[in-house]
Amino acid sequence: MRKVIVGAALATMLGALVPAQAEKPGQREDYNRYYDQGGNYSGPTWRGPDGRMYCRKRDGTTGLIVGAAAGALVGRAIDGGRNRAVGTIVGGVAGALVGREVERSSSRCE
């Protein structure tokens, strides 16, 4: 047990001796979060060539999938006939369209 404790203490002391990674002059910490390896900006907002502010929004894929599943279940429950395929398909399509629009209209800048 003594060797484990001494080893852990030695590893901690040696870890403190390793020099910290120096930051480039004039570069902020969040630079790598918004710029890729080529130096291209991929942040949440940017100013366009016309001077207006633009922001990256969600494309509505999650809402489309969730809406389609929920709509298919509701359509199947409403269509009580022998063949429930029509109600399932119509409900799925309607739910997908509604879910996509709800997510796209309610999403803020990422």
Sequence and secondary structure as in RCSB ss.txt:
>XXXX:A:sequence
MRKVIVGAALATMLGALVPAQAEKPGQREDYNRYYDQGGNYSGPTWRGPDGRMYCRKRDGTTGLIVGAAAGALVG
RAIDGGRNRAVGTIVGGVAGALVGREVERSSSRCE
>XXXX:A:secstr
 HHHHHHHHHHHHHHHHS      TT  TTHHHHB TT  B  SEEE TTS EEE    SHHHHHHHHHHHHHHH
HHH  SS  HHHHHHHHHHHHHHHHHHHHHH    
